[in-house]
Amino acid sequence: MTAVHYRTQKVGEVELFYREAGPADAPVLLLLHGFPTASHMFRDLIPELADRYRVIAPDLPGFGQTRAPDRGEFTYSFDKLAEVIEGFVDALGLERFALYIFDYGAPTGLRMAIRHPERITAIISQNGNAYEEGFSDQWGAWQAYWRDPSEANREACRDSLSPETIRDWQYGTGADPELLSPDGQELDIAYMARPGAEEVQLDLILDYRSNVALYPRFQAYFREHQPPFLAVWGRHDPAFVPAGALAYKRDLPGAEIHLLDTGHFALETHHREIAQHIRDFLGRVLPERAGSPGAPLRLPADIDFAALMGANLERVFGEHDPARRIEAIRELYAPDAILHEPDRSVHGHEAISQAVTELLGHLPRDFVFTPVRPALGHNGVGRLQWTAGPPDGPVAVTGLDVAHIEHGVIKALHVFLDPQGA
């Protein structure tokens, strides 16, 4: 199992605590927690994803193990949270990443997305709201405070911070009590009992109105940039109802929505199911977004990408002599090539040669390999979907080749295999 590392990063006057696991060169997934918790909410999810992704989960200022100045010396607002996380991302050199947004993590992460849409490869929302339809009827005290920030209305919100509310309402509503560990809720209760913690949270409760004001801008970002989007949503959440998940499809028609039979803190009871949805989703959408964004590549007129890739496939899969097949694979795959299969990734010529040879060893000699949909992407990224199977069907293998091309020459190639019937 991949080790989880516990680190800190200085961002201005904030010492940000974060968890990190996974290969340094893997696609990045940035996990942003919510109220009143911290990155410990991802303690079960991170190991489920770290074999394929570089998973990073910081504690926001005012939460968990992150150290930030006291109220009066530091503004506890969502703009400030986003500013600190942007500084964190820059300090770690994260140029592009997928966002996992939950609760307070949603308006924090989406602020980053509207400012730097080119950085976002995909968005996963777990009860992370961006639509007014997502609010339940339990927001009365908070909304009254937004309209009139009086001391009386501030005090009325303090009940939201009590141990009983955290334990019974936030964690307990809609969750199977036999699957709900006490560890997470008790740690959150302990965090809330620290000196000054309640006043920081009451400041953020008041500033939550700024998030609602930004919903139209978040939605405009969705419409314009169409980031790949997955919702894994606890349907019994007492704060953010399923209508908030379904509303994303209004601006993101391709959004994938999964409503789970649990509550607000869905990871406490359904982390394996959520992890599988994420693996399936990112496995499909990140290859389509390989490379950095930019102007469309202008290939030389005499380059026929589909024919080039088809010829490569024909040579590799049509060669049954083991030595010649390995040589063909070596010529096809660039030095930094990666072969991805549903349950593993392999790197380098020798490992790829062995993996492809193993796969082909299970397939009859008369299989036909058919290019399905060639496409040119951005900044030298080309793609070819293909299938393999007997001449009269059915399809036994599907593949997606993602090639990085410079001046019509394949410089690197990532191949995603799904042996459906092998």
Contacts in CASP RR format, 6 or more apart in sequence:
PFRMAT RR
TARGET T0000
AUTHOR 0000-0000-0000
METHOD contacts of the structure
MODEL  1
MTAVHYRTQKVGEVELFYREAGPADAPVLLLLHGFPTASHMFRDLIPELA
DRYRVIAPDLPGFGQTRAPDRGEFTYSFDKLAEVIEGFVDALGLERFALY
IFDYGAPTGLRMAIRHPERITAIISQNGNAYEEGFSDQWGAWQAYWRDPS
EANREACRDSLSPETIRDWQYGTGADPELLSPDGQELDIAYMARPGAEEV
QLDLILDYRSNVALYPRFQAYFREHQPPFLAVWGRHDPAFVPAGALAYKR
DLPGAEIHLLDTGHFALETHHREIAQHIRDFLGRVLPERAGSPGAPLRLP
ADIDFAALMGANLERVFGEHDPARRIEAIRELYAPDAILHEPDRSVHGHE
AISQAVTELLGHLPRDFVFTPVRPALGHNGVGRLQWTAGPPDGPVAVTGL
DVAHIEHGVIKALHVFLDPQGA
1 47 0 8 1.000
2 21 0 8 1.000
2 22 0 8 1.000
2 47 0 8 1.000
2 50 0 8 1.000
2 51 0 8 1.000
3 21 0 8 1.000
4 19 0 8 1.000
4 20 0 8 1.000
4 21 0 8 1.000
4 46 0 8 1.000
4 47 0 8 1.000
4 50 0 8 1.000
5 19 0 8 1.000
5 20 0 8 1.000
5 21 0 8 1.000
6 17 0 8 1.000
6 18 0 8 1.000
6 19 0 8 1.000
7 17 0 8 1.000
7 18 0 8 1.000
7 19 0 8 1.000
7 20 0 8 1.000
8 15 0 8 1.000
8 16 0 8 1.000
8 17 0 8 1.000
8 18 0 8 1.000
9 15 0 8 1.000
9 16 0 8 1.000
9 18 0 8 1.000
9 58 0 8 1.000
9 88 0 8 1.000
9 91 0 8 1.000
9 92 0 8 1.000
10 16 0 8 1.000
10 91 0 8 1.000
11 84 0 8 1.000
11 87 0 8 1.000
11 88 0 8 1.000
11 91 0 8 1.000
13 68 0 8 1.000
13 69 0 8 1.000
13 73 0 8 1.000
13 74 0 8 1.000
14 61 0 8 1.000
14 66 0 8 1.000
14 67 0 8 1.000
14 68 0 8 1.000
14 69 0 8 1.000
14 74 0 8 1.000
14 84 0 8 1.000
15 66 0 8 1.000
15 67 0 8 1.000
15 68 0 8 1.000
16 58 0 8 1.000
16 59 0 8 1.000
16 61 0 8 1.000
16 66 0 8 1.000
16 84 0 8 1.000
16 88 0 8 1.000
17 39 0 8 1.000
17 58 0 8 1.000
17 59 0 8 1.000
17 64 0 8 1.000
17 65 0 8 1.000
17 66 0 8 1.000
17 67 0 8 1.000
18 39 0 8 1.000
18 56 0 8 1.000
18 57 0 8 1.000
18 58 0 8 1.000
18 59 0 8 1.000
18 88 0 8 1.000
19 39 0 8 1.000
19 42 0 8 1.000
19 43 0 8 1.000
19 46 0 8 1.000
19 55 0 8 1.000
19 56 0 8 1.000
19 57 0 8 1.000
19 58 0 8 1.000
20 54 0 8 1.000
20 55 0 8 1.000
20 56 0 8 1.000
20 57 0 8 1.000
21 46 0 8 1.000
21 47 0 8 1.000
21 50 0 8 1.000
21 54 0 8 1.000
21 55 0 8 1.000
22 50 0 8 1.000
22 51 0 8 1.000
22 53 0 8 1.000
22 54 0 8 1.000
22 55 0 8 1.000
23 54 0 8 1.000
24 54 0 8 1.000
25 54 0 8 1.000
26 52 0 8 1.000
26 53 0 8 1.000
26 54 0 8 1.000
27 52 0 8 1.000
27 53 0 8 1.000
27 54 0 8 1.000
27 97 0 8 1.000
27 98 0 8 1.000
27 121 0 8 1.000
27 282 0 8 1.000
27 286 0 8 1.000
28 53 0 8 1.000
28 54 0 8 1.000
28 55 0 8 1.000
28 56 0 8 1.000
28 94 0 8 1.000
28 96 0 8 1.000
28 97 0 8 1.000
28 98 0 8 1.000
29 49 0 8 1.000
29 53 0 8 1.000
29 54 0 8 1.000
29 55 0 8 1.000
29 56 0 8 1.000
29 97 0 8 1.000
29 98 0 8 1.000
29 99 0 8 1.000
29 100 0 8 1.000
29 124 0 8 1.000
29 278 0 8 1.000
29 282 0 8 1.000
30 56 0 8 1.000
30 57 0 8 1.000
30 89 0 8 1.000
30 94 0 8 1.000
30 97 0 8 1.000
30 98 0 8 1.000
30 99 0 8 1.000
30 100 0 8 1.000
31 39 0 8 1.000
31 42 0 8 1.000
31 45 0 8 1.000
31 46 0 8 1.000
31 55 0 8 1.000
31 56 0 8 1.000
31 57 0 8 1.000
31 100 0 8 1.000
31 102 0 8 1.000
32 57 0 8 1.000
32 58 0 8 1.000
32 60 0 8 1.000
32 85 0 8 1.000
32 99 0 8 1.000
32 100 0 8 1.000
32 101 0 8 1.000
32 102 0 8 1.000
32 104 0 8 1.000
32 105 0 8 1.000
32 106 0 8 1.000
32 108 0 8 1.000
32 109 0 8 1.000
33 39 0 8 1.000
33 41 0 8 1.000
33 42 0 8 1.000
33 57 0 8 1.000
33 59 0 8 1.000
33 60 0 8 1.000
33 63 0 8 1.000
33 102 0 8 1.000
33 103 0 8 1.000
33 104 0 8 1.000
33 105 0 8 1.000
34 41 0 8 1.000
34 60 0 8 1.000
34 63 0 8 1.000
34 102 0 8 1.000
34 103 0 8 1.000
34 104 0 8 1.000
34 105 0 8 1.000
35 63 0 8 1.000
35 103 0 8 1.000
35 104 0 8 1.000
35 201 0 8 1.000
35 204 0 8 1.000
36 63 0 8 1.000
36 161 0 8 1.000
36 166 0 8 1.000
36 170 0 8 1.000
36 188 0 8 1.000
36 191 0 8 1.000
36 192 0 8 1.000
36 201 0 8 1.000
37 63 0 8 1.000
37 184 0 8 1.000
37 187 0 8 1.000
37 188 0 8 1.000
37 191 0 8 1.000
37 265 0 8 1.000
38 59 0 8 1.000
38 60 0 8 1.000
38 63 0 8 1.000
38 64 0 8 1.000
38 65 0 8 1.000
38 66 0 8 1.000
38 187 0 8 1.000
38 188 0 8 1.000
38 191 0 8 1.000
39 57 0 8 1.000
39 58 0 8 1.000
39 59 0 8 1.000
39 64 0 8 1.000
40 64 0 8 1.000
40 184 0 8 1.000
40 187 0 8 1.000
41 102 0 8 1.000
41 184 0 8 1.000
41 265 0 8 1.000
41 267 0 8 1.000
41 268 0 8 1.000
42 55 0 8 1.000
42 57 0 8 1.000
42 267 0 8 1.000
44 267 0 8 1.000
44 271 0 8 1.000
45 267 0 8 1.000
45 271 0 8 1.000
45 274 0 8 1.000
45 275 0 8 1.000
46 55 0 8 1.000
46 57 0 8 1.000
48 271 0 8 1.000
48 272 0 8 1.000
48 275 0 8 1.000
48 279 0 8 1.000
49 55 0 8 1.000
49 275 0 8 1.000
49 278 0 8 1.000
49 279 0 8 1.000
52 279 0 8 1.000
52 282 0 8 1.000
52 283 0 8 1.000
52 345 0 8 1.000
53 98 0 8 1.000
53 282 0 8 1.000
56 92 0 8 1.000
56 94 0 8 1.000
56 97 0 8 1.000
58 66 0 8 1.000
58 85 0 8 1.000
58 88 0 8 1.000
59 65 0 8 1.000
59 66 0 8 1.000
60 66 0 8 1.000
60 81 0 8 1.000
60 84 0 8 1.000
60 85 0 8 1.000
60 104 0 8 1.000
60 105 0 8 1.000
60 108 0 8 1.000
61 68 0 8 1.000
61 74 0 8 1.000
61 76 0 8 1.000
61 80 0 8 1.000
61 81 0 8 1.000
61 84 0 8 1.000
62 68 0 8 1.000
62 76 0 8 1.000
62 197 0 8 1.000
62 200 0 8 1.000
63 191 0 8 1.000
64 191 0 8 1.000
68 74 0 8 1.000
68 84 0 8 1.000
70 196 0 8 1.000
71 196 0 8 1.000
71 199 0 8 1.000
71 200 0 8 1.000
71 203 0 8 1.000
74 80 0 8 1.000
76 200 0 8 1.000
76 203 0 8 1.000
76 204 0 8 1.000
76 207 0 8 1.000
77 203 0 8 1.000
77 204 0 8 1.000
77 207 0 8 1.000
77 210 0 8 1.000
78 104 0 8 1.000
78 107 0 8 1.000
78 108 0 8 1.000
78 111 0 8 1.000
78 204 0 8 1.000
78 207 0 8 1.000
78 208 0 8 1.000
78 210 0 8 1.000
78 211 0 8 1.000
79 111 0 8 1.000
79 210 0 8 1.000
81 104 0 8 1.000
81 108 0 8 1.000
82 107 0 8 1.000
82 108 0 8 1.000
82 109 0 8 1.000
82 111 0 8 1.000
82 112 0 8 1.000
85 108 0 8 1.000
85 109 0 8 1.000
85 112 0 8 1.000
86 112 0 8 1.000
86 115 0 8 1.000
86 116 0 8 1.000
89 97 0 8 1.000
89 112 0 8 1.000
89 119 0 8 1.000
94 119 0 8 1.000
95 119 0 8 1.000
95 292 0 8 1.000
96 118 0 8 1.000
96 119 0 8 1.000
96 120 0 8 1.000
96 121 0 8 1.000
96 291 0 8 1.000
96 292 0 8 1.000
97 119 0 8 1.000
97 120 0 8 1.000
97 121 0 8 1.000
98 120 0 8 1.000
98 121 0 8 1.000
98 122 0 8 1.000
98 123 0 8 1.000
98 124 0 8 1.000
98 282 0 8 1.000
98 286 0 8 1.000
99 109 0 8 1.000
99 112 0 8 1.000
99 113 0 8 1.000
99 120 0 8 1.000
99 122 0 8 1.000
99 123 0 8 1.000
99 124 0 8 1.000
100 124 0 8 1.000
100 126 0 8 1.000
100 278 0 8 1.000
101 108 0 8 1.000
101 109 0 8 1.000
101 110 0 8 1.000
101 123 0 8 1.000
101 124 0 8 1.000
101 125 0 8 1.000
101 126 0 8 1.000
101 128 0 8 1.000
102 125 0 8 1.000
102 126 0 8 1.000
102 127 0 8 1.000
102 128 0 8 1.000
103 127 0 8 1.000
103 128 0 8 1.000
103 129 0 8 1.000
103 239 0 8 1.000
103 240 0 8 1.000
103 264 0 8 1.000
104 204 0 8 1.000
105 128 0 8 1.000
106 125 0 8 1.000
106 128 0 8 1.000
106 129 0 8 1.000
106 130 0 8 1.000
106 211 0 8 1.000
107 130 0 8 1.000
107 208 0 8 1.000
107 210 0 8 1.000
107 211 0 8 1.000
107 214 0 8 1.000
107 218 0 8 1.000
110 130 0 8 1.000
110 214 0 8 1.000
110 218 0 8 1.000
110 221 0 8 1.000
111 214 0 8 1.000
112 119 0 8 1.000
112 120 0 8 1.000
113 119 0 8 1.000
113 120 0 8 1.000
113 123 0 8 1.000
113 218 0 8 1.000
113 221 0 8 1.000
113 227 0 8 1.000
114 214 0 8 1.000
114 217 0 8 1.000
114 218 0 8 1.000
114 221 0 8 1.000
117 221 0 8 1.000
117 224 0 8 1.000
117 225 0 8 1.000
117 227 0 8 1.000
118 292 0 8 1.000
118 293 0 8 1.000
120 225 0 8 1.000
120 227 0 8 1.000
121 227 0 8 1.000
121 228 0 8 1.000
121 285 0 8 1.000
121 286 0 8 1.000
121 289 0 8 1.000
122 227 0 8 1.000
122 228 0 8 1.000
122 229 0 8 1.000
122 230 0 8 1.000
122 281 0 8 1.000
122 282 0 8 1.000
122 285 0 8 1.000
122 286 0 8 1.000
122 289 0 8 1.000
123 227 0 8 1.000
123 228 0 8 1.000
123 229 0 8 1.000
123 230 0 8 1.000
124 229 0 8 1.000
124 230 0 8 1.000
124 231 0 8 1.000
124 232 0 8 1.000
124 278 0 8 1.000
124 281 0 8 1.000
125 229 0 8 1.000
125 230 0 8 1.000
125 231 0 8 1.000
125 232 0 8 1.000
125 233 0 8 1.000
125 245 0 8 1.000
125 248 0 8 1.000
126 231 0 8 1.000
126 232 0 8 1.000
126 233 0 8 1.000
126 234 0 8 1.000
126 266 0 8 1.000
126 267 0 8 1.000
126 274 0 8 1.000
127 233 0 8 1.000
127 234 0 8 1.000
127 237 0 8 1.000
127 239 0 8 1.000
127 240 0 8 1.000
127 245 0 8 1.000
127 263 0 8 1.000
127 264 0 8 1.000
127 266 0 8 1.000
128 240 0 8 1.000
129 135 0 8 1.000
129 240 0 8 1.000
129 244 0 8 1.000
130 215 0 8 1.000
130 218 0 8 1.000
130 219 0 8 1.000
130 222 0 8 1.000
130 244 0 8 1.000
130 247 0 8 1.000
130 248 0 8 1.000
131 215 0 8 1.000
131 219 0 8 1.000
131 243 0 8 1.000
131 244 0 8 1.000
131 247 0 8 1.000
131 248 0 8 1.000
131 250 0 8 1.000
132 212 0 8 1.000
132 215 0 8 1.000
133 241 0 8 1.000
133 243 0 8 1.000
133 244 0 8 1.000
133 246 0 8 1.000
133 247 0 8 1.000
134 240 0 8 1.000
134 241 0 8 1.000
134 243 0 8 1.000
134 244 0 8 1.000
134 245 0 8 1.000
134 247 0 8 1.000
135 239 0 8 1.000
135 240 0 8 1.000
135 241 0 8 1.000
136 237 0 8 1.000
136 238 0 8 1.000
136 239 0 8 1.000
136 240 0 8 1.000
136 241 0 8 1.000
138 238 0 8 1.000
138 239 0 8 1.000
139 239 0 8 1.000
141 153 0 8 1.000
141 156 0 8 1.000
141 157 0 8 1.000
141 159 0 8 1.000
141 160 0 8 1.000
142 157 0 8 1.000
142 160 0 8 1.000
142 205 0 8 1.000
142 208 0 8 1.000
144 153 0 8 1.000
144 156 0 8 1.000
145 153 0 8 1.000
145 154 0 8 1.000
145 156 0 8 1.000
145 157 0 8 1.000
145 205 0 8 1.000
145 206 0 8 1.000
146 206 0 8 1.000
146 208 0 8 1.000
146 209 0 8 1.000
146 212 0 8 1.000
149 206 0 8 1.000
154 202 0 8 1.000
154 206 0 8 1.000
157 202 0 8 1.000
157 205 0 8 1.000
158 198 0 8 1.000
158 202 0 8 1.000
159 165 0 8 1.000
160 205 0 8 1.000
161 192 0 8 1.000
161 198 0 8 1.000
161 201 0 8 1.000
161 202 0 8 1.000
163 189 0 8 1.000
163 192 0 8 1.000
166 185 0 8 1.000
166 188 0 8 1.000
166 189 0 8 1.000
166 192 0 8 1.000
167 185 0 8 1.000
167 186 0 8 1.000
167 189 0 8 1.000
169 238 0 8 1.000
170 185 0 8 1.000
170 238 0 8 1.000
170 239 0 8 1.000
170 264 0 8 1.000
170 265 0 8 1.000
171 180 0 8 1.000
171 184 0 8 1.000
171 185 0 8 1.000
171 264 0 8 1.000
171 265 0 8 1.000
171 268 0 8 1.000
172 180 0 8 1.000
172 263 0 8 1.000
173 236 0 8 1.000
173 237 0 8 1.000
173 238 0 8 1.000
173 263 0 8 1.000
173 264 0 8 1.000
174 236 0 8 1.000
174 238 0 8 1.000
174 262 0 8 1.000
174 263 0 8 1.000
175 236 0 8 1.000
175 262 0 8 1.000
175 263 0 8 1.000
175 265 0 8 1.000
175 268 0 8 1.000
175 269 0 8 1.000
176 262 0 8 1.000
176 269 0 8 1.000
179 268 0 8 1.000
179 269 0 8 1.000
180 268 0 8 1.000
180 269 0 8 1.000
181 268 0 8 1.000
184 268 0 8 1.000
191 197 0 8 1.000
192 198 0 8 1.000
192 201 0 8 1.000
219 250 0 8 1.000
219 251 0 8 1.000
222 229 0 8 1.000
222 248 0 8 1.000
222 251 0 8 1.000
222 252 0 8 1.000
223 251 0 8 1.000
223 252 0 8 1.000
226 252 0 8 1.000
227 252 0 8 1.000
228 281 0 8 1.000
228 285 0 8 1.000
228 288 0 8 1.000
228 289 0 8 1.000
229 248 0 8 1.000
229 252 0 8 1.000
229 254 0 8 1.000
229 255 0 8 1.000
229 256 0 8 1.000
230 255 0 8 1.000
230 256 0 8 1.000
230 258 0 8 1.000
230 277 0 8 1.000
230 278 0 8 1.000
230 281 0 8 1.000
231 245 0 8 1.000
231 248 0 8 1.000
231 255 0 8 1.000
231 256 0 8 1.000
231 257 0 8 1.000
231 258 0 8 1.000
232 258 0 8 1.000
232 260 0 8 1.000
232 266 0 8 1.000
232 273 0 8 1.000
232 274 0 8 1.000
232 277 0 8 1.000
232 278 0 8 1.000
233 240 0 8 1.000
233 242 0 8 1.000
233 244 0 8 1.000
233 245 0 8 1.000
233 257 0 8 1.000
233 258 0 8 1.000
233 259 0 8 1.000
233 260 0 8 1.000
233 266 0 8 1.000
234 242 0 8 1.000
234 259 0 8 1.000
234 260 0 8 1.000
234 261 0 8 1.000
234 262 0 8 1.000
234 263 0 8 1.000
234 264 0 8 1.000
234 266 0 8 1.000
234 270 0 8 1.000
235 242 0 8 1.000
235 259 0 8 1.000
235 260 0 8 1.000
235 261 0 8 1.000
235 262 0 8 1.000
235 263 0 8 1.000
236 261 0 8 1.000
236 262 0 8 1.000
236 263 0 8 1.000
237 263 0 8 1.000
237 264 0 8 1.000
238 263 0 8 1.000
238 264 0 8 1.000
239 264 0 8 1.000
240 264 0 8 1.000
242 259 0 8 1.000
245 257 0 8 1.000
245 259 0 8 1.000
246 257 0 8 1.000
248 255 0 8 1.000
248 257 0 8 1.000
249 255 0 8 1.000
249 257 0 8 1.000
256 277 0 8 1.000
256 281 0 8 1.000
258 277 0 8 1.000
260 266 0 8 1.000
260 270 0 8 1.000
260 273 0 8 1.000
260 274 0 8 1.000
261 270 0 8 1.000
262 268 0 8 1.000
262 269 0 8 1.000
262 270 0 8 1.000
263 269 0 8 1.000
266 274 0 8 1.000
267 274 0 8 1.000
283 340 0 8 1.000
283 416 0 8 1.000
287 340 0 8 1.000
287 383 0 8 1.000
287 400 0 8 1.000
287 402 0 8 1.000
287 414 0 8 1.000
287 416 0 8 1.000
288 383 0 8 1.000
288 402 0 8 1.000
290 381 0 8 1.000
290 402 0 8 1.000
290 404 0 8 1.000
290 414 0 8 1.000
291 378 0 8 1.000
291 379 0 8 1.000
291 380 0 8 1.000
291 381 0 8 1.000
291 404 0 8 1.000
292 379 0 8 1.000
293 378 0 8 1.000
293 379 0 8 1.000
294 378 0 8 1.000
294 379 0 8 1.000
295 378 0 8 1.000
295 379 0 8 1.000
296 376 0 8 1.000
296 377 0 8 1.000
296 378 0 8 1.000
297 376 0 8 1.000
297 377 0 8 1.000
297 378 0 8 1.000
297 379 0 8 1.000
297 380 0 8 1.000
297 381 0 8 1.000
297 382 0 8 1.000
297 405 0 8 1.000
299 305 0 8 1.000
299 376 0 8 1.000
299 405 0 8 1.000
299 408 0 8 1.000
300 407 0 8 1.000
300 408 0 8 1.000
303 408 0 8 1.000
305 374 0 8 1.000
305 376 0 8 1.000
305 382 0 8 1.000
305 384 0 8 1.000
305 403 0 8 1.000
305 405 0 8 1.000
306 371 0 8 1.000
306 374 0 8 1.000
306 384 0 8 1.000
308 410 0 8 1.000
309 371 0 8 1.000
309 374 0 8 1.000
309 384 0 8 1.000
309 386 0 8 1.000
309 401 0 8 1.000
309 403 0 8 1.000
310 369 0 8 1.000
310 371 0 8 1.000
310 384 0 8 1.000
310 386 0 8 1.000
312 332 0 8 1.000
313 369 0 8 1.000
313 371 0 8 1.000
313 386 0 8 1.000
313 401 0 8 1.000
314 369 0 8 1.000
315 328 0 8 1.000
315 332 0 8 1.000
316 325 0 8 1.000
316 328 0 8 1.000
316 329 0 8 1.000
316 332 0 8 1.000
316 356 0 8 1.000
317 360 0 8 1.000
317 367 0 8 1.000
317 369 0 8 1.000
317 388 0 8 1.000
318 369 0 8 1.000
319 325 0 8 1.000
319 328 0 8 1.000
320 365 0 8 1.000
322 357 0 8 1.000
325 353 0 8 1.000
325 356 0 8 1.000
325 357 0 8 1.000
325 360 0 8 1.000
326 353 0 8 1.000
326 357 0 8 1.000
329 349 0 8 1.000
329 352 0 8 1.000
329 353 0 8 1.000
329 356 0 8 1.000
329 357 0 8 1.000
330 349 0 8 1.000
330 353 0 8 1.000
332 413 0 8 1.000
333 339 0 8 1.000
333 348 0 8 1.000
333 349 0 8 1.000
333 352 0 8 1.000
333 413 0 8 1.000
333 415 0 8 1.000
334 404 0 8 1.000
334 410 0 8 1.000
334 411 0 8 1.000
334 412 0 8 1.000
334 413 0 8 1.000
335 348 0 8 1.000
335 349 0 8 1.000
335 412 0 8 1.000
336 348 0 8 1.000
336 412 0 8 1.000
337 347 0 8 1.000
337 348 0 8 1.000
337 349 0 8 1.000
337 352 0 8 1.000
337 412 0 8 1.000
337 413 0 8 1.000
337 414 0 8 1.000
337 415 0 8 1.000
338 345 0 8 1.000
338 346 0 8 1.000
338 347 0 8 1.000
338 348 0 8 1.000
338 414 0 8 1.000
338 415 0 8 1.000
339 345 0 8 1.000
339 346 0 8 1.000
339 347 0 8 1.000
339 351 0 8 1.000
339 352 0 8 1.000
339 355 0 8 1.000
339 356 0 8 1.000
339 414 0 8 1.000
339 415 0 8 1.000
339 417 0 8 1.000
340 414 0 8 1.000
340 415 0 8 1.000
340 416 0 8 1.000
340 417 0 8 1.000
341 355 0 8 1.000
341 416 0 8 1.000
341 417 0 8 1.000
341 418 0 8 1.000
341 419 0 8 1.000
342 417 0 8 1.000
342 418 0 8 1.000
346 352 0 8 1.000
346 354 0 8 1.000
346 355 0 8 1.000
359 397 0 8 1.000
359 417 0 8 1.000
359 419 0 8 1.000
359 422 0 8 1.000
362 419 0 8 1.000
362 422 0 8 1.000
363 388 0 8 1.000
363 389 0 8 1.000
363 396 0 8 1.000
363 397 0 8 1.000
363 422 0 8 1.000
364 390 0 8 1.000
366 390 0 8 1.000
366 391 0 8 1.000
367 388 0 8 1.000
367 389 0 8 1.000
367 390 0 8 1.000
367 396 0 8 1.000
367 397 0 8 1.000
368 388 0 8 1.000
368 389 0 8 1.000
368 390 0 8 1.000
368 391 0 8 1.000
369 386 0 8 1.000
369 387 0 8 1.000
369 388 0 8 1.000
369 389 0 8 1.000
370 386 0 8 1.000
370 387 0 8 1.000
370 388 0 8 1.000
371 384 0 8 1.000
371 385 0 8 1.000
371 386 0 8 1.000
372 384 0 8 1.000
372 385 0 8 1.000
372 386 0 8 1.000
372 387 0 8 1.000
373 383 0 8 1.000
373 384 0 8 1.000
373 385 0 8 1.000
374 382 0 8 1.000
374 383 0 8 1.000
374 384 0 8 1.000
374 385 0 8 1.000
375 382 0 8 1.000
375 383 0 8 1.000
375 384 0 8 1.000
376 382 0 8 1.000
376 383 0 8 1.000
377 383 0 8 1.000
380 404 0 8 1.000
380 405 0 8 1.000
380 406 0 8 1.000
381 402 0 8 1.000
381 403 0 8 1.000
381 404 0 8 1.000
381 405 0 8 1.000
382 402 0 8 1.000
382 403 0 8 1.000
382 404 0 8 1.000
382 405 0 8 1.000
383 400 0 8 1.000
383 401 0 8 1.000
383 402 0 8 1.000
383 403 0 8 1.000
384 400 0 8 1.000
384 401 0 8 1.000
384 403 0 8 1.000
385 398 0 8 1.000
385 399 0 8 1.000
385 400 0 8 1.000
385 401 0 8 1.000
386 398 0 8 1.000
386 399 0 8 1.000
386 400 0 8 1.000
386 401 0 8 1.000
387 395 0 8 1.000
387 397 0 8 1.000
387 398 0 8 1.000
387 399 0 8 1.000
388 395 0 8 1.000
388 396 0 8 1.000
388 397 0 8 1.000
388 398 0 8 1.000
389 395 0 8 1.000
389 396 0 8 1.000
389 397 0 8 1.000
390 396 0 8 1.000
395 420 0 8 1.000
396 419 0 8 1.000
396 420 0 8 1.000
396 421 0 8 1.000
396 422 0 8 1.000
397 417 0 8 1.000
397 418 0 8 1.000
397 419 0 8 1.000
397 420 0 8 1.000
397 421 0 8 1.000
397 422 0 8 1.000
398 417 0 8 1.000
398 418 0 8 1.000
398 420 0 8 1.000
399 415 0 8 1.000
399 416 0 8 1.000
399 417 0 8 1.000
399 418 0 8 1.000
400 415 0 8 1.000
400 416 0 8 1.000
401 413 0 8 1.000
401 414 0 8 1.000
401 415 0 8 1.000
401 416 0 8 1.000
402 413 0 8 1.000
402 414 0 8 1.000
402 415 0 8 1.000
402 416 0 8 1.000
403 410 0 8 1.000
403 412 0 8 1.000
403 413 0 8 1.000
404 410 0 8 1.000
404 411 0 8 1.000
404 412 0 8 1.000
404 413 0 8 1.000
405 411 0 8 1.000
END
